[in-house]
Amino acid sequence: EGECDIYASPSVACVRANQVAAALFGALMLPVSLLDLEGQKGLQAVTTVYRFVAVAVIMGTVGAAAFTQGAHSSGGGGAPEEVASAAALLAGARTPALVAGGGRA
């Protein structure tokens, strides 16, 4: 069906998925917010470790992609459209169909 965007094209399934995700988040966070600081100590330690692991995985995959991209293309780097798409992604902008659809727009 494509991308789920509740702002640009709010399909019923997309809105429902967003509502379910918000309800799950609320159901998980409400009990945590009611704990005192001693009760949150273990959760805070776990989430801190998770953050460091997540950043390490992100940096590792970005580094691996940067080094292997030259081996897969003839120019030593990505095509201009791919580079522009990556720059837009890093800047937080909407990316072209290259990323979402797998082909060039």
Sequence and secondary structure as in RCSB ss.txt:
>XXXX:A:sequence
EGECDIYASPSVACVRANQVAAALFGALMLPVSLLDLEGQKGLQAVTTVYRFVAVAVIMGTVGAAAFTQGAHSSG
GGGAPEEVASAAALLAGARTPALVAGGGRA
>XXXX:A:secstr
    BTTTB  HHHHHHHHHHHHHHHHHHHHHHTS HHHHHHHHHHHHHHHHHHHHHHHHHHHHHHHHHHHHSTT
SS  HHHHHHHHHHHHT    HHHHHSS  
